[in-house]
Structure formats: structure tokens, C-alpha cells
Amino acid sequence: MGIRGFQTFIEQKLSLLHEIELHNCNVLFDGNSIYHQMYKECNLTCLFGGEYDKFYCYCKQLFESFRLCQIKYVFTFLLEFYSIHFHSVLSLYLMVLDLMIEN
């Protein structure tokens, strides 16, 4: 199952998920997925190339909440190559996770 299929699966099964609050932790994000989801959450129209000033404000608020909750975050945009270079990407993710755990 790819990222898009997984996203659709989660959206269809939201009632089965439990909400949790994160504090003082490390989080690894799939950058491609999160920026699309963030833009969707903003309820912005995509006219004339986008409302980037409003999206910037939304992003700034989100990252400020991460800072206040002492959440360290890493974004990766490598999943586009997932099927081609599985072992390389997996090794890189494991290395990033090890670095997050150490800090």
C-alpha cells in the first residue's frame, strides 16, 4: 500500500483511531503528505497560484505549537523514491530516527 492508499485508508477509518496529545517528543513526517494535508486543513482556495501568505501564517502557528510543546520534528521528502530504492531509503530513515532518539 502506498502513501496515498494509506492516507485514504486512515480517512475512511477515522472513527477507529484514538486522539493523543504529543509533548516533549520527536516526530518524523512524510513531507509530501503533510504539506498537502496542511494546505487542505487551511480551507484555502487555490486561485491564482495559491494563498501563500495565509498558508505561511498557518504553518507558522503549527510550528509554534510544536515549539511550545517541545516537539522536535523532521520532514522527509524521500518517499517518492520508495519503490525504487527501498533499502537505501529504509537505511536513511533508520539513521534519522537514531539521531532523533539520541537528541
C-alpha positions, 0 to 999 in steps of 0.5 A, a space after each residue: 500500500 502506498 502513501 496515498 492508499 494509506 492516507 485514504 485508508 486512515 480517512 475512511 477509518 477515522 472513527 477507529 483511531 484514538 486522539 493523543 496529545 504529543 509533548 516533549 517528543 520527536 516526530 518524523 513526517 512524510 513531507 509530501 503528505 503533510 504539506 498537502 494535508 496542511 494546505 487542505 486543513 487551511 480551507 484555502 482556495 487555490 486561485 491564482 497560484 495559491 494563498 501563500 501568505 495565509 498558508 505561511 501564517 498557518 504553518 507558522 502557528 503549527 510550528 509554534 505549537 510544536 515549539 511550545 510543546 517541545 516537539 522536535 520534528 523532521 520532514 522527509 521528502 524521500 518517499 517518492 523514491 520508495 519503490 525504487 530504492 527501498 533499502 537505501 531509503 529504509 537505511 536513511 530513515 533508520 539513521 534519522 530516527 537514531 539521531 532523533 532518539 539520541 537528541 
